[in-house]
């Protein structure tokens, strides 16, 4: 009743005289062809294999969100330089040519934000509507030498914003690297699951052929053939599902590198040859980049509130000016000249030096409310800091717990796999001997498949738990140093 599986899959041909030599040549040619077919896809896949360090480097250099963070840093650096220019004096130069009348009258007027014009001319009993050309050139210097720390506070605010942007960039790099490593591990697990499901499919195919042969010879009932076909279809579905998950995870990993590609083959490195050693550092999460970012947000808000508080203070300026004017109306005899050249030639020259103080006293009301607004922002960022600290503390404790339990699971899966393999071998032998039914054999196959899957998943979960510890501590070297061993 026992039929060897190898004979069912590879039936032996009857020998004929002189066939040994021909069979040897046939096998030699096909062996060479088979080797070439195997080497071509293998060389292509090996060429596409990338390790974790390469992916981290690609992601850090190419991911668009990181480039945007770098642009924010450069913008903040330019902002610091821009604010520092407030230390410099302002120099305004203007030159104008006009054609106008010059009627005037005694009395003052309000400039009304520059919308009221100030004609210059003699006071006469009647208006003269004959226009003349005129010119004016002015150079004015205003240097706010004493501003009671307003410019310094603005510079500190700009520097605090720069520090915040730098911390944001460092935190984004760290978080992105964590995402890359996690996606790498998930892809590695999924690729191993594809291998496990393909092995399961091969077993299902073998037993389908064995069962079909046994049913065809009348040694097994026809229902066994149907059950074997169902198990084979189920195994094929599991292969397709694992391939779907693997391709989706590969696309996600490729996206994180900033360069989408249709397929990516990752190097298994040390992940399935050894288990890592856990780390438990007390309060290591206090150095997490996310916590540093929250602290820089508090510092930046403090700097803004200080700048707002000083913005109502007065300014003391040193003034200097020089100007020249020309007009078509002579300053000697008040005669009119309508030619353009008579208006553009300067007739008078003046200069001015002085000290000026400007203080908007009512501005203190607005500044007081703005200062309160910034103080509330400081309280907000302090609360966010405490929230972030609480979350990282929880993440650190959870990572330690996850690593401990994942390690225990990883140590138990070899026992599960050995037991499942032993049960499968026994069920296989009993089924081929006619001592058990196909349902019992199918259960052993499913148990073996489950054990193989659990082995890869639990092994990967140990590394993911170590990554979780590194993420909580804010130090990716905790993970990478284990891989490099």
C-alpha positions as CSV (number, residue, x, y, z in Angstrom):
1,X,0.0,0.0,0.0
2,X,2.9,2.4,0.6
3,X,3.8,4.4,-2.5
4,X,7.0,6.5,-2.2
5,X,6.4,10.2,-3.0
6,X,9.5,10.5,-5.1
7,X,8.2,7.8,-7.5
8,X,4.9,9.6,-7.9
9,X,6.5,12.9,-8.7
10,X,9.4,11.6,-10.7
11,X,8.5,8.1,-12.2
12,X,11.4,6.1,-13.5
13,X,11.5,5.0,-17.1
14,X,12.3,1.5,-18.2
15,X,15.9,1.1,-19.3
16,X,16.6,0.0,-22.9
17,X,19.9,-1.2,-24.2
18,X,22.3,1.7,-24.8
19,X,20.0,4.2,-23.2
20,X,22.3,4.9,-20.3
21,X,24.7,7.0,-22.4
22,X,21.9,8.9,-24.1
23,X,20.3,9.5,-20.8
24,X,23.6,10.8,-19.4
25,X,24.0,13.3,-22.3
26,X,20.4,14.4,-22.0
27,X,20.7,15.0,-18.2
28,X,24.0,16.8,-18.7
29,X,22.5,19.3,-21.2
30,X,19.4,19.9,-19.2
31,X,21.4,20.3,-16.0
32,X,23.5,23.0,-17.7
33,X,20.3,24.7,-19.0
34,X,18.7,24.5,-15.6
35,X,21.7,26.0,-13.9
36,X,21.7,28.9,-16.3
37,X,18.0,29.5,-15.7
38,X,18.6,29.5,-12.0
39,X,21.6,31.8,-12.1
40,X,19.9,34.5,-14.2
41,X,17.1,35.4,-11.8
42,X,19.3,34.9,-8.8
43,X,21.9,37.4,-10.2
44,X,19.1,39.9,-10.8
45,X,17.7,39.5,-7.3
46,X,21.1,39.8,-5.7
47,X,21.7,43.0,-7.6
48,X,18.6,44.5,-6.2
49,X,19.4,43.5,-2.6
50,X,19.9,46.4,-0.3
51,X,20.9,46.5,3.4
52,X,19.5,48.6,6.2
53,X,22.3,51.2,6.2
54,X,21.8,51.9,2.5
55,X,18.1,52.4,2.9
56,X,18.6,54.7,5.9
57,X,21.0,56.8,3.8
58,X,18.7,56.9,0.9
59,X,15.7,57.9,3.0
60,X,17.7,60.7,4.8
61,X,18.9,62.2,1.6
62,X,15.9,61.8,-0.6
63,X,12.7,62.0,1.4
64,X,10.9,65.3,0.5
65,X,9.6,66.1,4.0
66,X,13.2,66.2,5.2
67,X,14.2,68.5,2.4
68,X,11.3,70.8,3.5
69,X,12.6,70.8,7.0
70,X,16.1,71.8,5.7
71,X,14.5,74.6,3.8
72,X,12.8,75.8,7.0
73,X,16.2,75.9,8.7
74,X,17.7,78.0,5.9
75,X,14.7,80.3,6.1
76,X,15.2,80.7,9.8
77,X,18.9,81.4,9.3
78,X,18.0,84.1,6.8
79,X,15.5,85.5,9.3
80,X,18.2,85.8,12.0
81,X,20.4,87.8,9.5
82,X,17.5,90.0,8.6
83,X,16.6,90.9,12.2
84,X,20.2,91.7,12.9
85,X,20.1,94.5,10.3
86,X,17.9,96.5,12.7
87,X,21.1,97.4,14.4
88,X,22.2,99.3,11.3
89,X,21.0,102.9,10.6
90,X,18.5,103.6,7.8
91,X,19.6,105.7,4.9
92,X,17.0,107.0,2.5
93,X,17.8,108.9,-0.7
94,X,15.2,110.4,-3.0
95,X,15.3,112.6,-6.0
96,X,12.2,114.1,-7.8
97,X,11.3,116.5,-10.6
98,X,7.9,118.2,-10.6
99,X,5.8,120.7,-12.5
100,X,3.4,122.6,-10.3
101,X,2.0,125.9,-9.1
102,X,3.3,127.6,-6.0
103,X,0.4,129.3,-4.3
104,X,0.5,129.3,-0.5
105,X,-1.4,130.5,2.5
106,X,-0.6,131.0,6.2
107,X,-1.8,128.2,8.5
108,X,-1.0,124.6,9.6
109,X,-2.4,121.3,8.3
110,X,-2.3,117.7,9.4
111,X,-0.3,115.4,7.0
112,X,-3.0,112.7,7.4
113,X,-0.7,109.8,6.8
114,X,1.0,111.5,3.9
115,X,-2.1,112.2,1.9
116,X,-2.0,116.0,2.3
117,X,0.4,117.9,0.0
118,X,2.6,120.8,1.2
119,X,3.1,123.4,-1.5
120,X,6.0,125.9,-1.1
121,X,5.8,129.4,-2.3
122,X,5.2,133.1,-1.4
123,X,1.9,134.4,0.0
124,X,0.1,136.6,-2.6
125,X,-3.3,138.3,-2.7
126,X,-4.2,136.2,-5.8
127,X,-3.5,132.8,-7.2
128,X,-1.1,132.4,-10.1
129,X,-1.9,129.3,-12.2
130,X,1.2,129.3,-14.3
131,X,3.2,126.2,-13.5
132,X,6.9,125.9,-13.2
133,X,9.4,123.0,-13.0
134,X,11.0,122.1,-9.7
135,X,13.5,119.6,-8.3
136,X,14.3,118.1,-4.9
137,X,17.1,115.8,-3.7
138,X,17.2,114.4,-0.1
139,X,19.4,112.1,1.9
140,X,18.3,111.2,5.4
141,X,19.9,109.0,8.1
142,X,18.0,107.6,11.1
143,X,20.0,105.5,13.5
144,X,18.2,104.1,16.5
145,X,21.2,103.9,18.8
146,X,19.1,103.3,22.0
147,X,16.2,100.9,21.7
148,X,16.2,99.5,25.3
149,X,16.8,95.9,24.2
150,X,14.1,95.7,21.6
151,X,16.4,94.6,18.7
152,X,18.3,92.2,20.9
153,X,15.0,90.6,22.0
154,X,14.0,90.2,18.4
155,X,17.3,88.6,17.5
156,X,16.9,86.2,20.4
157,X,13.5,85.3,19.1
158,X,14.8,84.6,15.6
159,X,17.6,82.5,17.1
160,X,15.1,80.6,19.2
161,X,13.0,79.9,16.1
162,X,16.1,78.7,14.3
163,X,16.9,76.3,17.2
164,X,13.3,75.0,17.1
165,X,13.6,74.4,13.4
166,X,16.8,72.5,13.8
167,X,15.3,70.4,16.6
168,X,12.3,69.8,14.4
169,X,14.6,68.6,11.6
170,X,16.6,66.3,13.9
171,X,13.4,64.8,15.3
172,X,11.9,64.3,11.9
173,X,15.1,62.5,10.7
174,X,15.0,60.2,13.8
175,X,11.3,59.5,13.4
176,X,11.8,58.8,9.7
177,X,14.7,56.5,10.3
178,X,12.5,54.6,12.8
179,X,9.8,54.3,10.2
180,X,12.3,53.0,7.7
181,X,13.7,50.3,10.0
182,X,10.2,49.2,11.0
183,X,9.1,49.0,7.4
184,X,12.4,47.1,6.7
185,X,11.6,44.5,9.4
186,X,8.0,44.1,8.3
187,X,9.1,43.5,4.7
188,X,11.7,41.0,5.9
189,X,9.0,39.2,7.9
190,X,6.6,39.2,4.9
191,X,9.3,37.8,2.6
192,X,9.9,35.0,5.1
193,X,6.2,34.4,5.2
194,X,6.1,34.0,1.4
195,X,8.9,31.4,1.7
196,X,6.9,29.6,4.4
197,X,3.7,29.6,2.4
198,X,5.5,28.4,-0.7
199,X,6.9,25.5,1.3
200,X,3.3,24.8,2.5
201,X,2.1,25.0,-1.1
202,X,4.8,22.4,-2.2
203,X,3.6,20.1,0.6
204,X,0.0,20.5,-0.5
205,X,0.9,19.8,-4.1
206,X,2.8,16.7,-3.2
207,X,-0.1,15.3,-1.1
208,X,-2.6,16.2,-3.7
209,X,-0.6,14.1,-6.2
210,X,-0.2,11.3,-3.7
211,X,-3.9,11.4,-2.9
212,X,-5.0,11.6,-6.5
213,X,-2.8,8.5,-7.2
214,X,-4.2,6.6,-4.2
215,X,-7.8,7.5,-5.2
216,X,-7.1,6.5,-8.8
217,X,-5.8,3.1,-7.7
218,X,-8.9,2.6,-5.5
219,X,-6.9,2.7,-2.2
220,X,-8.6,5.9,-1.0
221,X,-12.1,7.2,-1.3
222,X,-12.9,10.0,-3.8
223,X,-13.6,12.5,-1.0
224,X,-9.9,12.5,-0.2
225,X,-9.1,13.9,-3.6
226,X,-11.6,16.7,-3.1
227,X,-10.2,17.5,0.3
228,X,-6.7,17.5,-1.0
229,X,-7.7,19.8,-3.9
230,X,-9.3,22.2,-1.3
231,X,-6.2,22.2,0.8
232,X,-4.0,22.9,-2.2
233,X,-6.3,25.8,-3.2
234,X,-6.1,27.1,0.4
235,X,-2.3,26.9,0.3
236,X,-2.2,28.8,-3.0
237,X,-4.5,31.5,-1.5
238,X,-2.1,31.8,1.4
239,X,0.8,32.2,-1.0
240,X,-1.0,34.9,-3.0
241,X,-2.0,36.7,0.2
242,X,1.5,36.7,1.5
243,X,2.8,38.0,-1.8
244,X,0.2,40.8,-1.8
245,X,1.3,41.9,1.7
246,X,5.0,41.7,0.7
247,X,4.5,43.8,-2.4
248,X,2.5,46.4,-0.5
249,X,5.1,46.5,2.2
250,X,7.9,46.8,-0.4
251,X,6.1,49.8,-1.9
252,X,5.8,51.4,1.5
253,X,9.5,50.9,2.2
254,X,10.4,52.3,-1.2
255,X,8.3,55.3,-0.5
256,X,10.1,56.0,2.7
257,X,13.4,56.0,0.8
258,X,12.1,58.8,-1.5
259,X,12.6,56.6,-4.6
260,X,9.6,54.5,-5.6
261,X,10.5,51.2,-7.3
262,X,8.3,48.2,-8.3
263,X,10.3,45.7,-6.3
264,X,12.9,45.7,-3.6
265,X,14.8,42.8,-2.1
266,X,16.2,43.4,1.4
267,X,19.2,41.7,2.9
268,X,18.3,39.5,5.9
269,X,21.7,40.5,7.5
270,X,21.7,39.1,11.1
271,X,18.0,39.2,11.8
272,X,17.4,35.4,11.5
273,X,20.8,34.1,12.6
274,X,20.6,35.5,16.2
275,X,18.4,37.3,18.6
276,X,19.2,40.7,20.1
277,X,20.0,41.6,23.6
278,X,17.6,44.0,25.2
279,X,18.5,47.3,26.9
280,X,16.8,48.9,29.8
281,X,18.1,52.4,30.5
282,X,16.4,54.4,33.3
283,X,15.0,57.7,32.1
284,X,16.7,57.3,28.7
285,X,13.6,58.8,27.1
286,X,14.5,62.2,28.5
287,X,17.1,62.5,25.6
288,X,14.5,61.8,22.9
289,X,14.5,64.3,20.0
290,X,10.7,64.7,20.3
291,X,11.2,65.9,23.9
292,X,14.0,68.3,22.8
293,X,11.7,69.7,20.2
294,X,9.0,70.3,22.8
295,X,11.5,72.1,24.9
296,X,12.7,74.4,22.0
297,X,9.0,75.3,21.4
298,X,8.8,76.5,25.0
299,X,12.0,78.5,24.7
300,X,10.9,80.1,21.4
301,X,7.6,81.1,23.0
302,X,9.5,82.6,26.0
303,X,11.6,84.6,23.6
304,X,8.6,85.9,21.7
305,X,6.9,87.0,24.9
306,X,10.1,88.9,25.9
307,X,10.2,90.6,22.5
308,X,6.6,91.6,22.8
309,X,7.0,93.0,26.3
310,X,9.9,95.2,25.1
311,X,8.2,96.4,22.0
312,X,6.4,99.3,23.7
313,X,9.6,100.9,24.9
314,X,10.8,104.1,23.3
315,X,13.6,104.6,20.8
316,X,16.3,107.3,20.7
317,X,17.7,108.0,17.3
318,X,20.5,110.1,15.9
319,X,19.4,112.0,12.8
320,X,21.2,113.5,9.9
321,X,19.9,114.9,6.6
322,X,21.0,116.9,3.6
323,X,18.8,118.3,0.8
324,X,18.9,120.6,-2.2
325,X,16.0,122.2,-4.1
326,X,15.5,123.9,-7.4
327,X,12.6,125.8,-8.8
328,X,11.4,127.8,-11.8
329,X,10.6,130.7,-9.5
330,X,13.7,132.7,-8.7
331,X,14.6,133.1,-5.1
332,X,16.0,136.5,-5.8
333,X,13.2,138.5,-7.5
334,X,10.3,136.0,-7.4
335,X,10.3,135.9,-11.2
336,X,8.8,132.9,-13.1
337,X,10.7,130.8,-15.6
338,X,8.8,128.0,-17.3
339,X,11.8,126.2,-18.9
340,X,12.7,122.8,-17.6
341,X,16.4,123.7,-17.1
342,X,15.5,126.6,-14.8
343,X,13.6,124.1,-12.5
344,X,16.2,121.3,-12.3
345,X,19.1,123.5,-11.3
346,X,19.5,123.6,-7.5
347,X,19.1,127.0,-5.9
348,X,19.3,126.2,-2.2
349,X,21.2,123.6,-0.1
350,X,20.6,122.5,3.6
351,X,21.7,120.1,6.2
352,X,20.4,118.8,9.6
353,X,21.8,117.0,12.6
354,X,19.9,116.1,15.7
355,X,18.5,113.6,18.3
356,X,15.0,112.2,18.2
357,X,12.9,110.3,20.7
358,X,9.7,108.5,19.8
359,X,7.4,106.7,22.2
360,X,3.9,105.5,21.5
361,X,2.4,105.5,25.0
362,X,-1.0,104.1,24.1
363,X,0.7,101.1,22.4
364,X,1.2,99.7,25.9
365,X,-2.4,98.6,25.9
366,X,-2.0,96.4,22.8
367,X,1.4,95.1,24.0
368,X,-0.1,94.1,27.3
369,X,-2.7,91.9,25.6
370,X,-0.1,90.5,23.2
371,X,2.2,89.6,26.1
372,X,-0.7,87.7,27.8
373,X,-1.3,85.9,24.6
374,X,2.3,84.7,24.4
375,X,2.2,83.7,28.1
376,X,-0.7,81.5,27.4
377,X,1.3,80.0,24.5
378,X,4.1,79.3,27.0
379,X,1.7,77.4,29.2
380,X,0.4,75.5,26.2
381,X,3.8,74.3,25.2
382,X,4.7,73.4,28.7
383,X,1.5,71.2,28.9
384,X,2.5,69.7,25.5
385,X,6.0,69.0,26.9
386,X,4.5,67.1,29.9
387,X,2.2,65.2,27.5
388,X,5.2,64.2,25.3
389,X,7.2,63.2,28.4
390,X,4.3,61.1,29.7
391,X,3.9,59.3,26.3
392,X,7.6,58.6,26.0
393,X,7.7,57.2,29.6
394,X,4.8,54.9,28.7
395,X,6.5,53.9,25.4
396,X,9.7,53.1,27.2
397,X,8.0,50.9,29.7
398,X,5.9,49.2,27.0
399,X,9.0,48.6,24.9
400,X,10.7,46.8,27.8
401,X,7.6,44.7,28.3
402,X,7.2,43.9,24.6
403,X,10.9,42.9,24.3
404,X,10.7,40.5,27.3
405,X,7.5,38.8,26.1
406,X,8.7,38.7,22.5
407,X,11.9,37.0,23.6
408,X,10.0,34.4,25.5
409,X,7.8,33.7,22.5
410,X,10.8,33.5,20.2
411,X,12.4,30.9,22.5
412,X,9.2,28.8,22.5
413,X,8.6,28.8,18.7
414,X,11.5,26.3,18.0
415,X,9.8,23.9,20.4
416,X,6.5,24.4,18.6
417,X,8.1,23.9,15.2
418,X,9.8,20.7,16.3
419,X,6.6,19.3,17.7
420,X,4.6,20.3,14.6
421,X,7.3,18.7,12.4
422,X,7.2,15.5,14.4
423,X,3.4,15.4,14.3
424,X,3.4,16.0,10.6
425,X,5.9,13.2,9.9
426,X,3.8,10.8,12.0
427,X,0.5,11.8,10.3
428,X,2.2,11.5,6.9
429,X,3.4,8.0,7.7
430,X,0.1,6.9,9.2
431,X,-1.9,8.3,6.2
432,X,0.4,6.6,3.7
433,X,-0.1,3.4,5.7
434,X,-3.8,3.8,5.7
435,X,-4.0,4.2,9.5
436,X,-5.6,7.7,9.5
437,X,-7.7,9.9,7.3
438,X,-6.8,13.0,5.3
439,X,-8.5,15.3,7.7
440,X,-6.0,14.4,10.4
441,X,-3.1,14.9,8.0
442,X,-4.5,18.3,6.9
443,X,-4.6,19.3,10.5
444,X,-0.9,18.4,11.0
445,X,0.0,20.3,7.8
446,X,-1.8,23.4,9.1
447,X,-0.1,23.1,12.5
448,X,3.3,22.8,10.7
449,X,2.5,25.9,8.6
450,X,1.4,27.8,11.6
451,X,4.6,26.9,13.5
452,X,6.7,28.0,10.5
453,X,4.9,31.3,10.3
454,X,5.1,31.9,14.1
455,X,8.8,31.3,14.0
456,X,9.4,34.1,11.5
457,X,6.8,36.4,13.1
458,X,8.1,36.0,16.7
459,X,11.7,36.4,15.6
460,X,10.8,39.6,13.8
461,X,8.8,40.9,16.7
462,X,11.9,40.6,19.0
463,X,13.7,42.9,16.7
464,X,10.7,45.2,16.4
465,X,10.5,45.4,20.2
466,X,14.2,46.3,20.3
467,X,13.4,49.1,17.7
468,X,10.7,50.2,20.0
469,X,13.2,50.6,22.9
470,X,15.5,52.6,20.6
471,X,12.5,54.8,19.5
472,X,11.6,55.5,23.2
473,X,15.2,56.2,24.1
474,X,15.7,58.5,21.1
475,X,18.9,56.6,20.1
476,X,18.8,54.4,17.0
477,X,22.3,53.1,17.7
478,X,20.7,50.9,20.4
479,X,19.2,48.9,17.5
480,X,21.9,49.3,14.8
481,X,24.7,48.2,17.2
482,X,22.9,44.9,17.7
483,X,22.6,44.4,13.9
484,X,26.3,45.1,13.4
485,X,27.3,42.3,15.8
